[in-house]
Amino acid sequence: MVLGTTSGAGKSWLATALCRWYARQGLKVAPFKAQNMSNNARVVPGLLGRAGEIGSAQYFQALAARAVPDVRMNPVLLKPERDTASQVVVLGQVRADLMAVPWRERSHQLWPHARAALHELLATHDVVVIEGAGSPAEINLHSSDYVNMRTALEARAACLLVTDIDRGGAFAHLYGTHALLPPEERALLRGFVLNRFRGDASLLAPGPQQLHALTGVPTVAVLPMWREHGLPEEDGLYDTAPRGEGVRIAVVAYPRMSNLDEFQPLRRLPGVRLSWARTPAELSGADWIILPGSKHTSGDLAWLRAQGLEAPIRRHAAQGRPLLGVCGGLQMLGRALHDPHGVDGAARGLDLLPVETTFDRDKLLRPGHVRFDGLAEPWAGLSDVAFDGYEIRQGRTQAVGECAVALRNADGQAIGWQRGHVLGVYAHGLFESADVLRALFGVQVPALDTVFDGLADYVDRHFEPGVLAGLAKAA
């Protein structure tokens, strides 16, 4: 199990690396995270033949493990809609009845689902790589926290505790976390990991040795800073400054943007400068603007207007520059949002595509092969290009004026429209397709499998010899 002293310490990518490392040893591996809080989600096989959704981090971990992703790998997913409210997804399906249940009481109701999923994976795999959440030493939440040490105790997991040394205070974070854990939980810690180290490793002495003397836990890895590992970040933006030279693509970063991990390939693409925009100045000079998915479309649309972004987006479209909306972004580009069931909120759209969206009570979860129709410039290169995408939405959209169908799913249903330089699509995963990247930019990025192997090579070099094999035997 990979625990962290804080959020953002590096749990997700390290768990992904370990999934591939153990899979390369010929073991049957599965990832697990009892509860994730993220608006980055993927559609995967669920129970009783229904599609479900899990956090993107566990999706990528499953691929790294060479396993088929399924809902048991992330049995509880919380998707924030506002600062004080989250949609609750249990085993891939929305549970509206749990949204109003107080946090601690809800945790007691969710743990049985997580526990059952954990034991199913343990019974059918050689190794389960478990990811914790935040810190296991949040003593105000300890009684209701089932994601960290309750899961560790249930699995009798060999635990690593990772800290971000680049933030400063790493030894205090490690020691304090160890000290705040009850003895039976502390006993599961097998090693400390110093992540994102920059500089001369000899300067760390005698810190690791003193920490070992104080806690009995050795420092088993010092991982140098590695920004370009190629794995999407689970939460937050990758950075805010444009990178590289070439076509500048600005993604509007509203508060509830979702599925931002699908833009990671653009960040690594030669000839592309990807940036995240929250102000009109950050949209200035963009060659492309992308409106990404949103967990709260009407709220993010209101934020967009309050930030003064509507005028530059309209100006961009009027100048004949490419404007792309994905899922919630497509809905914003339309004329209106209708909400008869009180799902998201009614609103006036940007009216840059002649479509209207009505929110349904039921969420649509659909993976599948999608194909572009014949498109006009500047999107003509995508004509007849197909890719494997996925849909996660409660909106149902239809054309109400003159525009061309741009994208269809495997059933022939329209899930994208184009008018002039404005394109809106419902399918996520556009930029994860090598065919799409070649059609739009003439280049491609390394395949995900290459990224996973690179992560495994990295931990193999930087962990103390024998530690990773020993963890599997100790658990």
Order of alpha helices (4+ residues) and beta strands (2+ residues): beta-alpha-beta-beta-beta-beta-alpha-beta-beta-beta-alpha-beta-alpha-beta-alpha-alpha-beta-alpha-beta-beta-beta-alpha-beta-alpha-beta-beta-alpha-alpha-beta-alpha-beta-beta-beta-beta-beta-beta-beta-alpha-alpha-alpha
